[in-house]
Amino acid sequence: MTVTHTGGTPITGWTVSFTFANGQTITQVWNGTLQQSGAAVTVRNLSWNGTLGTGATASFGFLANWTGSNTVPATTCVTG
């Protein structure tokens, strides 16, 4: 996933939150720190990729397990 800062003032941290629909569980994350409680997932920046100026981006990725359906989360919330 890519986080893009579109505001006018630099941010010093970002958070991406979403909820899985089908019981998926994240097994590995890179370029972020993971917190998962049931279906709710939160990924936050690391110390080296949290400061973003206008137009700057940061990316993270993850691997997950699931059985059956693998619906894409309907809502993703990004804060910075």
DSSP file (Angstrom, degrees, kcal/mol; ACC not computed):
  #  RESIDUE AA STRUCTURE BP1 BP2  ACC     N-H-->O    O-->H-N    N-H-->O    O-->H-N    TCO  KAPPA ALPHA  PHI   PSI    X-CA   Y-CA   Z-CA
    1    1 A M              0   0    0      0, 0.0    59,-2.4     0, 0.0     2,-0.5   0.000 360.0 360.0 360.0 149.9    0.0    0.0    0.0
    2    2 A T  E     -A   59   0A   0     57,-0.2     2,-0.5    55,-0.0    57,-0.2  -0.962 360.0-155.7-118.4 132.3    1.2    3.5   -0.6
    3    3 A V  E     -A   58   0A   0     55,-3.7    55,-2.1    -2,-0.5     2,-0.5  -0.924  13.5-169.2-102.7 124.6    0.5    6.5    1.7
    4    4 A T  E     -A   57   0A   0     -2,-0.5     2,-0.7    53,-0.2    53,-0.2  -0.971  15.7-141.5-118.2 126.9    0.6    9.9   -0.1
    5    5 A H        +     0   0    0     51,-2.6    50,-3.4    -2,-0.5    51,-0.2  -0.775  26.3 168.6 -88.4 117.6    0.6   13.1    1.9
    6    6 A T        +     0   0    0     -2,-0.7    -1,-0.1    48,-0.2    48,-0.1   0.387  43.3 101.2-109.1   0.7   -1.6   15.7    0.1
    7    7 A G  S    S-     0   0    0      2,-0.2    48,-0.1    46,-0.1     4,-0.1  -0.195  76.8-118.8 -80.0 176.6   -1.8   18.3    2.8
    8    8 A G  S    S+     0   0    0     46,-0.1    46,-0.3     2,-0.1    -1,-0.1   0.712  92.1  63.1 -90.0 -23.5    0.2   21.5    3.0
    9    9 A T  S    S-     0   0    0     44,-0.1    -2,-0.2     1,-0.0    43,-0.1  -0.874  90.9-108.6-106.9 134.4    2.1   21.0    6.2
   10   10 A P        -     0   0    0      0, 0.0     2,-0.3     0, 0.0    43,-0.2  -0.224  31.8-141.9 -56.1 147.9    4.6   18.1    6.7
   11   11 A I  B     -B   52   0B   0     41,-2.4    41,-2.0    -4,-0.1     3,-0.1  -0.811   9.6-154.1-109.8 155.8    3.4   15.3    8.9
   12   12 A T  S    S+     0   0    0     68,-0.5     2,-0.3    -2,-0.3    39,-0.2   0.214  76.4  15.3-113.9  13.4    5.6   13.4   11.3
   13   13 A G        -     0   0    0     67,-0.4     2,-0.3    37,-0.2    -1,-0.3  -0.882  60.1-157.5-177.7 149.7    3.7   10.1   11.4
   14   14 A W        -     0   0    0     -2,-0.3    31,-1.7    -3,-0.1     2,-0.4  -0.959   1.5-164.7-136.2 155.1    1.0    8.2    9.6
   15   15 A T  E     -CD  44  79C   0     64,-2.5    64,-2.6    -2,-0.3     2,-0.5  -0.998   3.3-162.5-139.3 133.9   -1.5    5.4   10.4
   16   16 A V  E     -CD  43  78C   0     27,-2.9    27,-2.8    -2,-0.4     2,-0.4  -0.982  14.3-176.9-117.3 127.3   -3.5    3.2    8.0
   17   17 A S  E     +CD  42  77C   0     60,-2.9    60,-2.9    -2,-0.5     2,-0.3  -0.966  11.2 150.2-126.1 140.8   -6.5    1.4    9.5
   18   18 A F  E     -CD  41  76C   0     23,-2.1    23,-3.2    -2,-0.4     2,-0.4  -0.970  34.0-125.9-157.7 168.5   -8.9   -1.1    7.8
   19   19 A T  E     -C   40   0C   0     56,-0.6    55,-0.3    -2,-0.3    56,-0.3  -0.984  19.6-134.3-125.6 126.7  -11.1   -4.1    8.7
   20   20 A F        -     0   0    0     19,-2.6     3,-0.2    -2,-0.4    52,-0.1  -0.498   8.1-154.7 -74.1 147.9  -10.9   -7.4    6.9
   21   21 A A  S    S+     0   0    0     50,-0.6    -1,-0.1    -2,-0.2    51,-0.1   0.673  84.1  41.9 -95.6 -20.4  -14.3   -8.9    5.9
   22   22 A N  S    S-     0   0    0     49,-0.3    45,-0.5    17,-0.1    -1,-0.1   0.028 115.7 -90.2-125.5  28.6  -13.4  -12.6    5.8
   23   23 A G        +     0   0    0      1,-0.2    42,-0.1    -3,-0.2    15,-0.1   0.700  64.0 168.3  76.9  19.4  -11.2  -13.4    8.8
   24   24 A Q        -     0   0    0     42,-0.1     2,-0.4    15,-0.1    42,-0.2  -0.310  18.6-156.2 -63.3 149.2   -7.9  -12.8    7.1
   25   25 A T  E     -F   65   0D   0     40,-2.1    40,-3.0    11,-0.0     2,-0.4  -0.998  14.0-127.5-130.2 134.2   -4.9  -12.6    9.4
   26   26 A I  E     +F   64   0D   0     -2,-0.4    38,-0.3    38,-0.3     3,-0.1  -0.646  23.9 178.8 -81.2 131.9   -1.6  -10.8    8.6
   27   27 A T  E     +     0   0D   0     36,-2.6     2,-0.3    -2,-0.4    37,-0.2   0.629  67.4  14.3-105.9 -20.2    1.4  -13.0    9.0
   28   28 A Q  E     -F   63   0D   0     35,-1.4    35,-2.4     2,-0.0    -1,-0.3  -0.979  58.5-174.2-156.5 141.5    4.2  -10.5    7.9
   29   29 A V  E     -F   62   0D   0     -2,-0.3     2,-0.4    33,-0.2    33,-0.2  -0.989   6.2-163.5-135.8 146.3    4.4   -6.8    7.4
   30   30 A W  E    S+F   61   0D   0     31,-2.3    31,-1.7    -2,-0.3     3,-0.1  -0.978  70.2  16.8-131.5 149.1    7.3   -4.7    6.1
   31   31 A N  S    S+     0   0    0     -2,-0.4    15,-0.3    29,-0.2     2,-0.3   0.721 119.7  53.5  64.7  26.7    8.0   -0.9    6.2
   32   32 A G  S    S-     0   0    0     13,-0.2     2,-0.4    -3,-0.1    13,-0.2  -0.973  82.9-106.3-168.9 169.2    5.5   -0.5    9.1
   33   33 A T  E     -E   44   0C   0     11,-2.6    11,-2.2    -2,-0.3     2,-0.4  -0.919  36.5-141.9-109.3 138.8    4.4   -1.7   12.5
   34   34 A L  E     +E   43   0C   0     -2,-0.4     2,-0.4     9,-0.2     9,-0.2  -0.780  22.8 175.6-107.4 140.2    1.4   -3.9   12.7
   35   35 A Q  E     +E   42   0C   0      7,-2.2     7,-2.7    -2,-0.4     2,-0.4  -0.961  12.3 176.0-135.0 123.4   -1.4   -4.2   15.3
   36   36 A Q  E     +E   41   0C   0     -2,-0.4     2,-0.5     5,-0.2     5,-0.2  -0.994  11.7 177.6-131.8 129.3   -4.3   -6.6   14.5
   37   37 A S  E >   -E   40   0C   0      3,-2.4     3,-1.8    -2,-0.4     2,-0.3  -0.920  69.3 -54.1-128.4 103.5   -7.2   -7.4   16.8
   38   38 A G  T 3  S-     0   0    0     -2,-0.5   -18,-0.1     1,-0.3     0, 0.0  -0.508 123.0 -16.6  62.9-125.1   -9.6   -9.8   15.1
   39   39 A A  T 3  S+     0   0    0     -2,-0.3   -19,-2.6    -3,-0.1     2,-0.4   0.643 116.0  99.2 -84.7 -16.1  -10.5   -8.3   11.8
   40   40 A A  E <   -CE  19  37C   0     -3,-1.8    -3,-2.4   -21,-0.2     2,-0.4  -0.602  53.8-171.5 -81.3 127.5   -9.3   -4.7   12.7
   41   41 A V  E     -CE  18  36C   0    -23,-3.2   -23,-2.1    -2,-0.4     2,-0.4  -0.949  10.2-177.5-121.7 136.7   -5.9   -3.9   11.3
   42   42 A T  E     -CE  17  35C   0     -7,-2.7    -7,-2.2    -2,-0.4     2,-0.4  -0.997   2.4-173.1-132.2 129.8   -3.7   -0.8   12.0
   43   43 A V  E     -CE  16  34C   0    -27,-2.8   -27,-2.9    -2,-0.4     2,-0.3  -0.990   8.3-171.5-121.2 129.9   -0.3   -0.2   10.4
   44   44 A R  E     -CE  15  33C   0    -11,-2.2   -11,-2.6    -2,-0.4   -29,-0.2  -0.823  28.4 -93.8-118.3 158.8    1.9    2.7   11.6
   45   45 A N        -     0   0    0    -31,-1.7     2,-0.2    -2,-0.3   -13,-0.2  -0.140  33.8-123.2 -62.5 161.2    5.1    4.2   10.2
   46   46 A L    >   -     0   0    0    -15,-0.3     3,-0.9   -14,-0.1     4,-0.4  -0.487  37.8 -93.6 -92.8 174.3    8.5    3.2   11.3
   47   47 A S  T 3  S+     0   0    0      1,-0.2     3,-0.3    -2,-0.2     4,-0.2   0.807 123.5  45.6 -62.0 -29.6   11.0    5.7   12.7
   48   48 A W  T 3  S+     0   0    0      1,-0.2    -1,-0.2     2,-0.1    -3,-0.0   0.564 116.4  40.1 -94.4  -9.2   12.6    6.3    9.2
   49   49 A N  S <  S+     0   0    0     -3,-0.9    -1,-0.2     1,-0.1    -2,-0.2   0.152  87.7  89.2-127.0  22.0    9.5    6.6    7.0
   50   50 A G        +     0   0    0     -4,-0.4     2,-0.6    -3,-0.3   -37,-0.2   0.752  65.2  83.2 -91.8 -25.5    7.0    8.7    9.1
   51   51 A T        +     0   0    0    -39,-0.2     2,-0.4    -4,-0.2   -39,-0.2  -0.709  57.4 174.4 -86.5 119.9    7.9   12.2    8.1
   52   52 A L  B     -B   11   0B   0    -41,-2.0   -41,-2.4    -2,-0.6     2,-0.1  -0.985  16.8-157.3-130.0 125.4    6.2   13.2    4.8
   53   53 A G    >   -     0   0    0     -2,-0.4     3,-2.2   -43,-0.2   -48,-0.3  -0.360  53.8 -57.9 -83.7 175.2    6.2   16.6    3.1
   54   54 A T  T 3  S+     0   0    0      1,-0.3   -48,-0.2   -46,-0.3    -1,-0.2  -0.336 128.8  10.1 -57.3 128.1    3.5   17.6    0.6
   55   55 A G  T 3  S+     0   0    0    -50,-3.4    -1,-0.3     1,-0.3   -49,-0.1   0.328  98.1 131.9  84.1  -7.4    3.4   15.1   -2.2
   56   56 A A    <   -     0   0    0     -3,-2.2   -51,-2.6   -51,-0.2     2,-0.3  -0.392  40.1-154.1 -76.9 155.7    5.7   12.6   -0.5
   57   57 A T  E     -A    4   0A   0    -53,-0.2     2,-0.3    -3,-0.1   -53,-0.2  -0.901  14.5-168.4-128.8 157.8    4.9    8.9   -0.2
   58   58 A A  E     -A    3   0A   0    -55,-2.1   -55,-3.7    -2,-0.3     2,-0.3  -0.980  14.7-156.4-137.9 145.8    5.6    6.0    2.0
   59   59 A S  E     +A    2   0A   0     -2,-0.3     2,-0.3   -57,-0.2   -57,-0.2  -0.927  13.1 174.5-125.6 149.0    4.9    2.4    1.2
   60   60 A F        -     0   0    0    -59,-2.4     2,-0.3    -2,-0.3   -29,-0.2  -0.957   8.3-164.5-142.2 163.5    4.3   -0.8    3.2
   61   61 A G  E     -F   30   0D   0    -31,-1.7   -31,-2.3    -2,-0.3     2,-0.3  -0.924   2.6-168.3-142.9 168.1    3.3   -4.3    2.4
   62   62 A F  E     -F   29   0D   0     -2,-0.3     2,-0.4   -33,-0.2   -33,-0.2  -0.992  18.0-136.0-155.0 159.4    2.0   -7.4    4.1
   63   63 A L  E     -F   28   0D   0    -35,-2.4   -36,-2.6    -2,-0.3   -35,-1.4  -0.930  29.9-175.5-113.2 143.7    1.3  -11.1    3.7
   64   64 A A  E     -F   26   0D   0     -2,-0.4     2,-0.3   -38,-0.3   -38,-0.3  -0.952  19.4-135.7-140.2 157.7   -1.9  -12.6    5.0
   65   65 A N  E     +F   25   0D   0    -40,-3.0   -40,-2.1    -2,-0.3     2,-0.3  -0.838  30.1 157.4-108.3 150.5   -3.7  -15.9    5.4
   66   66 A W        -     0   0    0     -2,-0.3     2,-0.4   -42,-0.2   -43,-0.1  -0.977  27.2-145.6-160.3 163.6   -7.3  -16.6    4.7
   67   67 A T  S    S-     0   0    0    -45,-0.5     2,-0.3    -2,-0.3    -2,-0.0  -0.990  70.8  -7.0-132.0 144.4   -9.7  -19.4    3.8
   68   68 A G  S    S+     0   0    0     -2,-0.4   -46,-0.1     2,-0.1    -2,-0.0  -0.587 118.9  22.7  77.2-131.8  -12.7  -19.1    1.6
   69   69 A S        -     0   0    0     -2,-0.3    -2,-0.2     1,-0.1     2,-0.0  -0.282  56.2-162.3 -69.8 154.4  -13.5  -15.6    0.3
   70   70 A N        -     0   0    0     -4,-0.1     2,-0.1   -49,-0.1    -1,-0.1  -0.511  18.3-178.4-136.2  65.2  -10.9  -12.9    0.2
   71   71 A T        -     0   0    0      1,-0.1   -50,-0.6    -2,-0.0   -49,-0.3  -0.420  30.3-116.2 -69.8 136.7  -12.9   -9.6    0.0
   72   72 A V        -     0   0    0     -2,-0.1    -1,-0.1     1,-0.1    -2,-0.0  -0.520  42.1 -96.1 -68.8 136.8  -10.9   -6.4   -0.2
   73   73 A P        -     0   0    0      0, 0.0   -53,-0.1     0, 0.0    -1,-0.1  -0.314  29.6-146.3 -56.0 135.6  -11.6   -4.1    2.8
   74   74 A A  S    S+     0   0    0    -55,-0.3     2,-0.4     1,-0.2   -54,-0.1   0.824  79.2  38.6 -75.3 -32.8  -14.3   -1.6    1.9
   75   75 A T        -     0   0    0    -56,-0.3   -56,-0.6     2,-0.0     2,-0.4  -0.975  59.8-176.8-128.1 131.1  -13.0    1.3    4.0
   76   76 A T  E     -D   18   0C   0     -2,-0.4     2,-0.5   -58,-0.1   -58,-0.2  -0.995  10.2-160.0-124.3 131.5   -9.5    2.4    4.6
   77   77 A C  E     -D   17   0C   0    -60,-2.9   -60,-2.9    -2,-0.4     2,-0.5  -0.948   5.6-171.0-114.8 127.3   -8.7    5.2    6.9
   78   78 A V  E     +D   16   0C   0     -2,-0.5     2,-0.3   -62,-0.2   -62,-0.2  -0.971   6.9 179.1-118.1 129.1   -5.4    7.1    6.7
   79   79 A T  E      D   15   0C   0    -64,-2.6   -64,-2.5    -2,-0.5    -2,-0.0  -0.935 360.0 360.0-126.4 153.2   -4.4    9.7    9.4
   80   80 A G              0   0    0     -2,-0.3   -68,-0.5   -66,-0.2   -67,-0.4   0.324 360.0 360.0-152.3 360.0   -1.3   11.7    9.7
